[in-house]
């Protein structure tokens, strides 16, 4: 039964004001607020409110840091352990000695699950069964919900040893979430690429994905596309960009990266990014940003950091750096690991004056599982089908 106090709130505040206020509230509280009144429950359950809530978080730097969560790309245990794995980025920075953070790195590794990607608060998790069958399920950890059915990934190339790469993204035109699987048979140089909607189990061929000798990354979602770094025989490294609406591919070139560095592919904001990876000789860490998406002649150097300026205590080997997030003001949050003393650090790079703010995270935990490909995602009300 609605109380008099609840009636007063709704009478004094216009519905649109209530809508705007609630759209900036965290998901856990919103779920509890559904019990306030029938009108609040209906409002919070509207698809348009879900979109507004997601939009407000993504476009507000003050909100986003409190809603961002981070987890390793690989984690062990049962699928339902997924709820115990991630932690909020704010707690990583504000409470670096938290046992919650430490427990992430000490799980048993008898069984791995792969987080294929994140999009609008949803995670696509691929699990390999004892029968060597891949199954994909979709999760929203904030609402503690998962898809009712699993997609079966049985698209190998018979008679050949294959490697698998995955991608998970969203087509905003049709409001459809899609998973993509790339299978490569190395000894014959053949590649098979297929795509499937989240709400069915009908796999379609992607006709023009290039045959490659190696897929070097999982799919990076960006602006209605999934993007892979691949090595094409007799050509070299390329970026393959899959348009999720048309389900067709475009090949893009990398920026000119200093010899000796291994390129990495990712996304910051609405921009495709490449950064130089592991190197023994110090030098500089550079992030290139594609200024105009789809135009590989528009690469610009966006972040430039001298390794010697990083207060990580590294001796001999430079720290491994991974860009996590770009805020609306252009600042970039970076995660760094130092293999010589098994520590992780966070840095906030100020794009205007090129200064770094340092957040030491841990001094005694093994960080390989989270650094090498951390998954960062923002909570939402989007429901998996």
JOVEN-V463398 format. One record per residue. N is the residue number from 1. PHI is phi in degrees with one decimal (* if undefined). PSI is psi in degrees with one decimal (999 if undefined). D_CENTER is the distance of its C-alpha to the mean C-alpha in Angstrom with 1 decimal. Layout:
N	PHI	PSI	D_CENTER
N	PHI	PSI	D_CENTER
This chain:
1	*	135.4	41.7
2	-73.6	138.9	40.7
3	-87.8	166.8	42.3
4	-62.7	-37.6	44.3
5	-62.9	-40.9	41.8
6	-63.9	-41.3	39.0
7	-60.3	-41.1	41.4
8	-63.0	-42.2	42.2
9	-60.2	-45.9	38.6
10	-70.7	-29.4	38.1
11	-77.7	-33.2	41.5
12	-82.5	-28.7	41.0
13	-109.7	130.4	37.5
14	-61.2	152.8	36.9
15	-58.1	-37.9	34.3
16	-66.7	-35.2	32.1
17	-66.4	-44.1	32.1
18	-59.6	-42.2	31.1
19	-60.2	-45.0	28.3
20	-67.9	-38.9	27.0
21	-65.1	-48.6	27.3
22	-65.2	-28.9	25.6
23	-70.0	-6.1	22.6
24	-110.1	9.1	21.8
25	-94.2	149.5	22.1
26	-66.9	158.6	19.5
27	-63.7	-42.8	18.9
28	-58.2	-43.3	21.1
29	-67.8	-38.6	23.9
30	-61.8	-39.4	23.7
31	-62.1	-39.7	24.2
32	-68.9	-35.8	27.2
33	-68.7	-15.3	28.5
34	-62.3	-20.6	28.9
35	-85.6	-6.3	32.0
36	-65.8	-47.6	33.5
37	-161.6	165.4	35.1
38	-64.7	-38.7	35.0
39	-66.6	-38.4	34.1
40	-67.7	-40.2	31.1
41	-60.7	-44.9	29.9
42	-64.8	-40.9	30.4
43	-62.5	-50.4	28.7
44	-66.7	-23.9	25.5
45	-86.9	-7.6	25.4
46	-69.7	137.0	25.7
47	-57.9	-36.0	23.0
48	-66.7	-32.4	23.7
49	-70.0	-38.5	23.1
50	-58.1	-43.6	19.7
51	-65.7	-42.8	18.9
52	-63.8	-43.1	20.7
53	-60.7	-45.1	18.9
54	-64.5	-42.4	15.4
55	-63.7	-44.2	16.9
56	-65.0	-40.2	18.6
57	-65.9	-45.9	15.8
58	-66.7	-21.7	13.6
59	-110.8	14.7	16.9
60	-129.5	109.9	18.3
61	-62.6	-30.7	17.6
62	-69.5	-32.4	19.8
63	-83.9	-37.6	17.9
64	-65.7	-35.8	14.2
65	-66.1	-30.0	14.6
66	-78.6	-16.3	16.3
67	-108.1	-11.7	13.6
68	-74.2	137.7	10.4
69	-125.1	155.1	9.7
70	-133.2	144.0	8.5
71	-155.1	159.9	9.2
72	-73.1	154.8	10.0
73	-67.8	-32.9	8.9
74	-111.4	136.2	12.6
75	-142.4	159.1	14.6
76	-108.0	168.6	18.3
77	94.5	-168.9	20.6
78	-75.7	164.7	20.9
79	-60.8	-35.9	18.3
80	-72.4	-11.8	19.5
81	-69.0	-11.0	18.8
82	-55.6	-33.6	15.1
83	-66.2	-21.3	16.4
84	-93.7	-9.2	17.6
85	-83.2	-52.8	14.6
86	-70.6	161.5	12.2
87	-142.5	157.8	13.8
88	-73.6	141.3	13.8
89	-62.5	-34.4	13.2
90	-60.6	-40.5	16.6
91	-69.0	-30.6	18.3
92	-61.7	-38.3	16.9
93	-85.4	-44.4	18.7
94	-79.3	-26.9	21.7
95	-135.2	68.8	22.5
96	-65.2	-17.7	21.6
97	-96.1	11.3	24.2
98	-58.4	132.3	22.9
99	-59.8	-27.6	23.6
100	-59.9	-39.4	20.4
101	-69.4	-45.8	18.5
102	-62.2	-38.1	21.0
103	-64.1	-22.1	20.9
104	-63.4	-30.8	17.4
105	-97.7	2.0	18.7
106	-117.4	19.4	22.0
107	-74.5	154.6	21.2
108	-68.7	146.9	23.3
109	-111.8	33.3	21.8
110	-74.4	-20.0	24.1
111	-150.1	124.3	21.5
112	-103.9	144.2	17.9
113	-118.5	146.9	15.3
114	-109.4	125.3	12.2
115	-84.9	103.0	8.9
116	-69.8	-24.7	8.7
117	168.3	169.2	5.5
118	-132.1	147.3	4.8
119	-158.8	122.6	7.1
120	53.4	38.0	9.7
121	87.3	-7.1	9.5
122	-94.3	144.0	9.8
123	-112.3	138.1	8.6
124	-104.3	117.1	10.2
125	-113.8	127.2	12.0
126	-106.7	126.7	14.5
127	-118.9	132.1	17.6
128	-98.1	120.7	20.5
129	-78.3	164.2	23.8
130	-57.4	-24.3	26.9
131	-83.4	9.3	28.3
132	63.1	36.6	25.5
133	-109.4	133.0	24.1
134	-88.2	133.6	20.3
135	-127.5	137.0	19.4
136	-111.3	133.8	16.3
137	-129.5	162.5	16.0
138	-125.4	135.4	13.9
139	-133.1	145.4	13.5
140	-121.0	105.8	13.5
141	-71.9	-27.1	13.9
142	-68.8	-40.2	15.4
143	-93.2	-1.5	18.1
144	56.2	49.3	18.4
145	-130.7	154.0	18.6
146	-140.5	164.0	17.7
147	-65.9	148.1	18.9
148	-71.0	-34.5	22.6
149	-118.4	157.7	22.5
150	-106.8	143.1	20.6
151	-86.4	134.9	20.3
152	-94.3	124.6	22.2
153	-102.2	92.4	21.0
154	-124.4	72.0	24.4
155	-130.7	31.7	24.4
156	-70.2	168.5	25.4
157	-99.4	107.9	28.1
158	-59.5	139.1	31.2
159	83.2	3.9	33.1
160	-134.4	146.0	30.5
161	-72.4	128.9	27.9
162	-123.8	149.9	24.5
163	-110.8	150.9	21.0
164	-120.1	140.9	18.0
165	-133.7	146.2	14.7
166	-126.3	163.3	12.4
167	-153.0	148.3	10.2
168	-137.0	126.7	9.4
169	-153.4	-171.5	10.2
170	-137.1	132.4	12.8
171	-99.6	103.6	16.3
172	-68.4	-21.6	17.5
173	-67.3	-44.4	21.1
174	-102.8	2.4	21.6
175	54.6	48.4	19.1
176	-123.9	133.0	17.8
177	-95.7	139.6	14.6
178	-133.9	146.1	14.8
179	-114.0	139.3	13.9
180	-122.9	137.6	15.0
181	-121.4	130.5	16.5
182	-112.8	124.3	18.0
183	-116.7	127.8	21.0
184	-121.0	127.1	22.9
185	-99.8	105.5	26.4
186	-63.1	-45.3	27.1
187	-67.2	-21.2	30.9
188	-112.7	-0.3	31.5
189	63.7	32.4	28.7
190	-108.3	144.0	27.7
191	-127.1	135.6	24.3
192	-121.0	129.1	23.7
193	-125.4	130.6	20.9
194	-136.4	154.3	20.7
195	-131.5	147.4	18.8
196	-145.7	141.5	19.2
197	-73.4	152.6	18.8
198	-63.1	-29.5	17.3
199	-98.8	14.4	20.8
200	-146.6	-178.5	22.9
201	-128.2	39.1	23.4
202	-106.9	105.7	24.7
203	-87.2	132.7	23.3
204	-116.3	143.9	24.2
205	-74.3	140.4	24.6
206	-98.0	111.0	22.9
207	-72.4	-37.2	26.1
208	-108.6	24.1	25.3
209	-70.9	126.6	22.5
210	-68.6	145.0	24.3
211	-65.1	129.3	25.7
212	-135.0	155.2	24.2
213	-86.0	-14.1	25.1
214	-163.1	130.6	21.6
215	-97.3	118.4	18.0
216	-94.5	-3.2	16.4
217	-155.2	161.8	12.6
218	-81.2	166.6	10.4
219	-67.5	131.8	9.8
220	-100.7	116.8	7.6
221	-78.6	137.3	7.9
222	-163.6	119.7	10.2
223	50.5	50.3	13.3
224	77.3	14.2	14.3
225	-132.2	158.7	13.6
226	-116.5	138.6	11.8
227	-129.6	131.1	12.5
228	-120.3	149.0	13.6
229	-97.2	122.5	15.7
230	-130.1	158.5	18.9
231	-109.0	113.6	22.3
232	-95.4	130.4	25.0
233	-56.5	133.1	28.4
234	67.3	6.4	31.0
235	-121.4	-45.7	28.5
236	111.4	-162.6	25.9
237	-74.5	136.8	22.3
238	-139.7	162.2	20.9
239	-105.2	126.7	17.8
240	-105.8	120.1	17.9
241	-109.3	120.0	16.6
242	-101.4	119.2	16.9
243	-77.0	115.6	18.0
244	-73.6	-17.7	17.0
245	-81.0	-48.0	20.2
246	-85.5	-20.4	22.6
247	57.1	44.1	20.9
248	-128.7	157.8	22.2
249	-111.1	150.9	21.0
250	-129.6	139.4	21.7
251	-97.4	134.9	22.0
252	-125.1	151.2	21.2
253	-93.9	153.6	22.5
254	-79.9	158.9	21.0
255	-68.9	167.1	22.6
256	-76.5	110.2	25.3
257	-102.4	138.5	23.9
258	-54.2	136.5	26.5
259	-58.7	136.3	28.0
260	103.8	-12.2	26.9
261	-99.3	145.1	23.2
262	-95.0	123.2	20.4
263	-73.9	151.5	18.0
264	-129.2	149.1	14.2
265	-118.0	137.8	12.0
266	-163.3	-166.5	9.0
267	-137.7	141.9	8.8
268	-131.6	119.7	10.3
269	62.0	-128.6	11.6
270	-101.1	19.4	13.1
271	-117.2	139.5	13.8
272	-75.7	136.6	13.1
273	-130.9	150.7	13.5
274	-132.0	138.4	15.1
275	-136.0	155.0	16.2
276	-77.9	133.6	18.9
277	-91.0	-147.2	18.1
278	-58.3	138.1	20.5
279	-152.0	145.3	24.1
280	-86.3	-17.5	27.3
281	-108.9	21.5	29.2
282	71.7	-134.1	27.5
283	89.5	-139.5	27.6
284	-125.8	147.5	24.9
285	-98.1	124.1	21.1
286	-126.9	134.5	20.3
287	-110.4	122.1	17.4
288	-96.1	137.3	18.5
289	-117.3	133.3	17.3
290	-80.4	106.5	18.3
291	-62.9	-42.8	20.4
292	-115.5	108.7	21.2
293	-58.7	131.7	18.5
294	94.6	-12.3	20.2
295	-106.6	101.8	22.9
296	-77.1	5.6	22.5
297	-97.4	2.6	25.5
298	-105.2	18.8	23.8
299	-65.3	135.3	21.8
300	-132.7	147.2	22.6
301	-76.0	117.7	22.2
302	-104.6	-40.1	20.3
303	-122.7	134.1	19.9
304	-140.2	112.8	22.7
305	-128.7	128.9	23.2
306	-78.1	128.4	26.1
307	-58.6	-32.3	25.2
308	-66.8	-16.7	28.6
309	-88.9	-2.4	27.6
310	-85.8	120.1	24.9
311	-82.1	61.9	26.6
312	-107.0	-3.9	25.0
313	72.8	20.7	28.2
314	-74.7	138.6	27.3
315	-125.2	121.0	30.4
316	88.7	-54.3	30.6
317	-106.9	140.7	26.9
318	-78.2	155.4	24.6
319	-69.0	151.4	21.4
320	-86.9	128.0	18.1
321	-114.7	143.3	15.8
322	-139.4	122.0	12.1
323	-75.7	127.0	11.1
324	-96.2	-45.2	8.6
325	-157.0	142.8	9.7
326	-113.4	124.3	12.7
327	-81.2	167.3	15.1
328	-63.0	-26.1	17.5
329	-83.0	1.9	20.2
330	96.5	-10.5	18.6
331	-68.4	149.3	18.0
332	-122.1	130.7	15.1
333	-93.2	126.8	13.8
334	-119.8	146.0	13.9
335	-111.5	134.6	13.8
336	-127.1	140.7	16.8
337	-123.8	144.6	18.4
338	-119.4	112.6	22.0
339	-71.8	-25.0	23.2
340	-70.9	-28.8	26.8
341	-127.8	14.7	26.7
342	52.7	50.5	23.5
343	-120.1	157.0	22.1
344	-124.6	152.6	18.9
345	-140.9	151.6	18.9
346	-115.0	143.8	17.0
347	-131.3	139.1	18.3
348	-107.1	115.2	18.4
349	-92.6	118.5	19.6
350	-84.3	112.3	22.0
351	-70.1	-21.3	22.0
352	-81.3	-44.0	25.6
353	-111.8	3.2	27.4
354	61.6	29.9	25.1
355	-98.8	157.5	25.4
356	-114.2	135.3	23.2
357	-104.8	128.1	23.0
358	-102.8	133.4	22.6
359	-125.6	97.1	21.3
360	-66.1	133.2	22.4
361	-102.6	-51.7	20.3
362	-150.3	150.6	22.2
363	-123.7	1.9	25.2
364	-143.5	15.3	25.8
365	-119.5	150.7	22.7
366	-79.1	128.1	21.3
367	-115.6	6.7	17.8
368	-56.3	-42.2	17.1
369	-65.5	-29.9	15.0
370	-94.7	-34.3	12.3
371	-68.9	-47.7	12.7
372	-58.7	-27.7	12.7
373	-159.4	72.6	9.1
374	-68.2	147.2	7.4
375	-104.5	126.9	4.3
376	-119.2	133.7	4.5
377	-148.9	159.5	5.5
378	-111.7	137.9	9.0
379	-63.8	152.0	11.9
380	-156.6	176.2	13.9
381	-99.4	2.8	17.0
382	-62.5	130.9	15.7
383	-100.4	132.6	17.4
384	-70.8	145.1	16.6
385	-81.8	999	19.7
